[in-house]
Amino acid sequence: MSASDLEVGVILPQYGTDIGTVRETALEAETLGYDAVWLEDHFQSWIGDPRRATHECWTTLTAIAEATDEIRLGTLVTSQSYRHPAVLAKMAAQVDRISDGRLELGLGAGWYAEEYDRFGYEFREPPAERLRRLAETVEILQGLWTNETYSHEGEHLDIDLEDAFCEPHPVQEPHPPIWIGGGGEQFTLRYTAELADGWNYGTLEPEGFAEKLAVLREHCESEARYDEIRKSAELFVFVGETTEAAERKREQFRDEFLPDEPTEPREFFLAGYVESAPTGTPKEVRNRLEAYADVGIETVMLSVPDAADGEDDSLARLADELLE
């Protein structure tokens, strides 16, 4: 696979912006020919000051669904802890209806403990417990979306459903694609192999993705099953007219949002994204993405920190090189 075969999506600028900027960036991405736009599911920013304006994922996604016509719309990723699975099934089905079948549902087990604590959610330990609840959430979603009625007796979730239903069903059949986000090799990748339509992770160089994909293949019951799963990488990108200009952008971002010595999990997480970010001219970024495609990545979700800055036209620069 080459970079030209990659599906390319844009992570929308939902922190520290107004809602008009989020909408305009989505419309620009659609006009330029990107394949998808994505929103993260947080109540507070995990980049910089937590109190930066943060646009809620699902209500914003509904607005983007109404504003756009063709581009696919995704969550990167929704925390299974934040919404009752039956409510999430209904919300997702409605967005799929509003968008005429363009929803991509990304799900994760949750990682931002500070956010959980602040907003009154229980951050269950060990991580395996959150992941078991994630897997059960996927089962409930699929059950509600594909049956006239669905009953469920909770095992890891304290949830029992009796003849529940989700009407109307989503547009997409059998249901909107479900992506699982995370890199845990014992549970996350196993549940991806068993339940998901796609897999997403970030912060890794191509070699790291190759190792994760080898584990995912081992978890799959067959090579055919492995081939069915869409493999994606979430990447920060710093692009400029010259290599030096792009590197300056990366340094400015690091100076603004990362302390000299990260101490919080979110800071280590962000540092991983910044260090692994493809950086350079559009051609250099394309060459770097080629390395991800070479190890088996099929979709990239790009976080372009200056995407909303009309002066540098970073999304247009990348589109000219990446979208054919």
C-alpha positions as CSV (number, residue, x, y, z in Angstrom):
1,M,0.0,0.0,0.0
2,S,1.2,3.5,-0.8
3,A,0.4,6.9,0.8
4,S,-2.0,7.5,-2.1
5,D,-4.0,4.5,-1.0
6,L,-4.5,5.8,2.5
7,E,-7.8,7.1,3.7
8,V,-7.1,10.5,5.2
9,G,-9.2,12.1,7.9
10,V,-8.9,15.4,9.9
11,I,-9.3,15.7,13.7
12,L,-11.3,18.9,14.2
13,P,-9.9,21.7,16.3
14,Q,-12.3,21.4,19.3
15,Y,-10.1,22.8,22.0
16,G,-9.7,26.6,22.5
17,T,-11.9,27.5,19.5
18,D,-15.4,28.6,18.9
19,I,-18.0,26.3,17.3
20,G,-17.9,28.3,14.1
21,T,-14.3,27.4,13.7
22,V,-15.0,23.7,14.2
23,R,-17.8,23.8,11.6
24,E,-15.8,25.8,9.1
25,T,-12.8,23.4,9.4
26,A,-15.2,20.4,8.7
27,L,-16.6,22.2,5.6
28,E,-13.1,23.0,4.4
29,A,-12.0,19.3,4.9
30,E,-15.0,18.2,2.9
31,T,-14.4,20.7,0.1
32,L,-10.7,19.6,-0.1
33,G,-11.6,16.0,-0.5
34,Y,-10.6,14.5,2.9
35,D,-12.3,11.2,3.7
36,A,-13.5,11.9,7.2
37,V,-13.5,14.3,10.1
38,W,-13.2,13.2,13.7
39,L,-14.0,14.6,17.2
40,E,-12.6,13.5,20.5
41,D,-14.8,12.7,23.5
42,H,-13.8,14.9,26.4
43,F,-15.4,17.3,28.9
44,Q,-12.1,19.2,29.4
45,S,-9.0,19.8,27.3
46,W,-6.2,17.2,27.6
47,I,-3.9,19.7,25.8
48,G,-2.6,22.6,27.8
49,D,-5.0,24.3,30.3
50,P,-7.9,21.8,31.0
51,R,-10.3,24.8,31.2
52,R,-9.7,25.7,27.5
53,A,-13.0,25.7,25.7
54,T,-13.9,22.1,24.8
55,H,-16.8,21.3,22.4
56,E,-18.7,18.2,23.5
57,C,-18.3,15.4,21.0
58,W,-21.8,14.1,20.2
59,T,-23.7,17.4,20.1
60,T,-21.0,18.9,18.0
61,L,-21.0,15.9,15.7
62,T,-24.7,16.3,15.1
63,A,-24.1,19.9,14.0
64,I,-21.3,18.8,11.7
65,A,-23.6,16.0,10.3
66,E,-26.2,18.6,9.4
67,A,-23.6,21.1,7.9
68,T,-21.9,18.6,5.6
69,D,-23.0,16.4,2.8
70,E,-20.5,13.6,2.0
71,I,-17.6,13.5,4.3
72,R,-17.7,10.7,6.9
73,L,-18.0,11.6,10.6
74,G,-16.3,9.8,13.5
75,T,-15.6,9.8,17.2
76,L,-12.0,9.4,18.2
77,V,-12.9,7.9,20.6
78,T,-16.0,7.9,22.8
79,S,-15.4,6.7,26.3
80,Q,-17.6,3.7,27.1
81,S,-17.9,5.1,30.7
82,Y,-19.6,8.4,29.9
83,R,-22.9,7.2,28.6
84,H,-25.3,4.3,29.2
85,P,-24.8,1.9,26.3
86,A,-28.5,2.0,25.4
87,V,-28.4,5.8,25.3
88,L,-25.2,5.7,23.2
89,A,-26.9,3.3,20.8
90,K,-29.8,5.7,20.3
91,M,-27.5,8.7,19.9
92,A,-25.3,7.0,17.4
93,A,-28.3,5.7,15.4
94,Q,-29.7,9.2,15.3
95,V,-26.4,10.7,14.0
96,D,-26.2,8.0,11.4
97,R,-29.8,9.0,10.3
98,I,-29.0,12.7,10.3
99,S,-25.9,12.1,8.2
100,D,-27.6,9.6,5.9
101,G,-25.2,6.8,6.9
102,R,-21.9,8.5,7.4
103,L,-21.1,7.7,11.1
104,E,-17.9,5.9,12.2
105,L,-18.2,5.1,15.9
106,G,-14.9,5.0,17.7
107,L,-14.9,3.5,21.3
108,G,-12.3,3.4,24.0
109,A,-12.1,2.2,27.6
110,G,-11.2,5.7,28.9
111,W,-7.8,6.9,30.2
112,Y,-8.1,10.5,31.5
113,A,-8.4,9.8,35.2
114,E,-8.4,13.5,36.2
115,E,-11.4,14.1,33.9
116,Y,-13.3,11.1,35.4
117,D,-12.7,12.4,38.9
118,R,-13.7,16.0,38.2
119,F,-16.9,15.1,36.5
120,G,-18.0,12.4,38.9
121,Y,-17.3,9.2,36.9
122,E,-15.7,6.1,38.4
123,F,-12.3,5.4,37.0
124,R,-12.1,1.7,37.4
125,E,-8.8,-0.1,38.0
126,P,-7.2,-2.2,36.8
127,P,-7.5,-1.2,33.1
128,A,-8.6,-4.7,32.3
129,E,-11.9,-4.0,34.1
130,R,-12.6,-0.9,31.9
131,L,-11.8,-3.0,28.8
132,R,-14.2,-5.8,29.8
133,R,-16.8,-3.1,30.1
134,L,-15.9,-1.7,26.7
135,A,-16.3,-5.2,25.1
136,E,-19.7,-5.6,26.7
137,T,-20.7,-2.1,25.5
138,V,-19.9,-3.2,21.9
139,E,-22.1,-6.3,22.3
140,I,-25.0,-4.1,23.5
141,L,-24.6,-1.7,20.7
142,Q,-24.6,-4.4,18.1
143,G,-27.5,-6.2,19.8
144,L,-29.7,-3.1,19.8
145,W,-28.8,-2.1,16.2
146,T,-29.4,-5.4,14.6
147,N,-32.4,-6.9,16.4
148,E,-36.1,-5.9,16.7
149,T,-35.8,-6.3,20.4
150,Y,-32.8,-7.1,22.5
151,S,-32.3,-8.4,26.1
152,H,-29.1,-8.4,28.0
153,E,-28.0,-9.5,31.4
154,G,-25.0,-7.4,32.5
155,E,-21.8,-9.2,33.4
156,H,-19.2,-6.4,33.9
157,L,-21.7,-3.6,33.4
158,D,-24.5,-3.2,36.0
159,I,-27.0,-3.1,33.2
160,D,-29.9,-5.4,32.4
161,L,-32.0,-4.8,29.3
162,E,-35.4,-6.6,28.7
163,D,-36.9,-6.4,25.2
164,A,-35.1,-3.2,24.6
165,F,-35.1,-1.7,21.1
166,C,-33.5,1.1,19.0
167,E,-35.9,2.5,16.5
168,P,-35.2,3.7,14.0
169,H,-32.1,1.6,13.4
170,P,-29.0,3.2,11.9
171,V,-28.9,3.6,8.1
172,Q,-25.8,1.5,7.7
173,E,-26.2,-2.2,7.6
174,P,-25.6,-4.2,9.6
175,H,-24.6,-1.2,11.7
176,P,-22.2,1.8,11.7
177,P,-18.5,0.7,11.7
178,I,-17.2,0.3,15.3
179,W,-13.5,1.2,15.9
180,I,-11.8,0.3,19.1
181,G,-9.0,2.6,20.2
182,G,-6.0,1.6,22.3
183,G,-2.8,-0.4,22.2
184,G,-3.1,-2.9,25.0
185,E,-2.0,-6.2,23.6
186,Q,-3.7,-8.6,26.0
187,F,-7.2,-7.1,26.0
188,T,-7.6,-4.2,23.6
189,L,-6.3,-5.9,20.6
190,R,-8.0,-9.2,21.5
191,Y,-11.4,-7.4,21.7
192,T,-10.6,-5.6,18.5
193,A,-10.0,-9.0,16.8
194,E,-13.3,-10.4,18.2
195,L,-15.7,-7.4,17.9
196,A,-14.5,-4.4,15.9
197,D,-14.6,-3.2,12.4
198,G,-11.5,-1.0,12.9
199,W,-8.6,-0.3,15.2
200,N,-7.0,3.1,16.1
201,Y,-3.9,4.1,18.0
202,G,-1.4,6.9,18.2
203,T,2.0,8.0,19.5
204,L,4.0,5.3,17.7
205,E,6.6,5.3,14.9
206,P,5.9,2.9,12.0
207,E,7.9,0.2,13.6
208,G,5.8,0.4,16.7
209,F,2.6,0.0,14.6
210,A,4.1,-3.0,12.9
211,E,4.6,-4.7,16.3
212,K,1.0,-3.9,17.3
213,L,-0.4,-5.2,14.0
214,A,1.5,-8.4,14.4
215,V,-0.2,-8.9,17.8
216,L,-3.6,-8.1,16.3
217,R,-3.1,-10.7,13.6
218,E,-2.3,-13.3,16.2
219,H,-5.5,-12.5,18.0
220,C,-7.6,-12.9,14.9
221,E,-9.2,-16.3,14.2
222,S,-8.2,-16.1,10.6
223,E,-6.2,-14.1,8.1
224,A,-9.6,-13.2,6.5
225,R,-10.7,-11.7,9.8
226,Y,-7.5,-9.7,10.1
227,D,-8.1,-8.3,6.6
228,E,-11.6,-7.2,7.6
229,I,-10.4,-4.9,10.3
230,R,-9.5,-1.4,9.2
231,K,-6.1,-0.4,10.7
232,S,-5.6,3.3,11.5
233,A,-3.0,5.7,13.0
234,E,-3.8,8.9,14.8
235,L,-1.0,11.3,14.1
236,F,-0.2,14.9,14.8
237,V,1.2,16.6,11.7
238,F,3.3,19.8,11.4
239,V,3.6,21.0,7.8
240,G,5.2,24.0,6.3
241,E,6.5,25.5,3.0
242,T,10.0,24.4,4.2
243,T,11.3,21.8,6.6
244,E,12.5,24.5,8.8
245,A,9.1,26.2,8.9
246,A,7.4,23.0,9.9
247,E,10.0,22.3,12.6
248,R,9.4,25.8,14.0
249,K,5.7,25.0,14.3
250,R,6.5,21.8,16.2
251,E,8.8,23.7,18.6
252,Q,6.2,26.5,19.1
253,F,3.5,23.9,19.9
254,R,5.9,22.1,22.3
255,D,6.8,25.4,24.0
256,E,3.1,26.3,24.5
257,F,1.6,23.0,25.6
258,L,4.4,20.8,27.0
259,P,6.4,21.5,30.2
260,D,10.2,20.8,30.1
261,E,9.6,17.8,32.4
262,P,6.2,16.2,31.9
263,T,4.6,14.8,35.1
264,E,1.0,14.1,34.2
265,P,-0.2,11.1,32.1
266,R,-1.8,13.5,29.6
267,E,1.6,15.3,29.2
268,F,3.5,12.1,28.5
269,F,0.7,11.1,26.1
270,L,1.0,14.5,24.2
271,A,4.8,14.3,24.2
272,G,4.5,10.9,22.4
273,Y,2.3,12.5,19.7
274,V,4.6,15.5,19.2
275,E,7.8,13.3,19.0
276,S,6.3,10.9,16.5
277,A,4.5,13.6,14.4
278,P,5.3,13.6,10.7
279,T,6.9,17.0,10.2
280,G,8.2,18.9,7.1
281,T,7.0,19.9,3.7
282,P,3.9,18.3,2.2
283,K,6.1,15.9,0.3
284,E,8.2,15.0,3.4
285,V,4.9,14.3,5.3
286,R,3.7,12.2,2.4
287,N,7.0,10.2,2.5
288,R,6.6,9.7,6.3
289,L,3.0,8.5,5.9
290,E,4.2,6.1,3.2
291,A,6.2,4.3,6.0
292,Y,3.0,3.9,8.0
293,A,1.2,2.5,4.9
294,D,4.1,0.1,4.4
295,V,3.6,-1.6,7.7
296,G,-0.1,-2.0,7.2
297,I,-1.8,1.2,8.2
298,E,-4.8,1.9,6.0
299,T,-6.3,5.1,7.5
300,V,-4.7,8.1,9.1
301,M,-6.5,10.6,11.3
302,L,-4.4,13.8,11.2
303,S,-4.4,16.4,14.0
304,V,-3.0,19.5,12.4
305,P,-2.6,22.1,15.2
306,D,-2.8,25.1,12.8
307,A,-5.7,23.6,10.7
308,A,-8.0,26.5,11.8
309,D,-5.3,29.1,10.9
310,G,-6.3,30.4,7.5
311,E,-3.0,32.2,7.0
312,D,-0.9,29.1,6.4
313,D,-3.5,26.8,4.6
314,S,-2.0,23.7,6.1
315,L,-5.0,21.5,5.2
316,A,-4.9,22.7,1.6
317,R,-1.1,22.1,1.5
318,L,-1.6,18.5,2.7
319,A,-4.5,17.9,0.4
320,D,-2.6,18.9,-2.6
321,E,0.0,16.2,-1.8
322,L,-2.0,13.5,-0.2
323,L,-5.4,13.5,-1.9
324,E,-5.4,12.3,-5.5
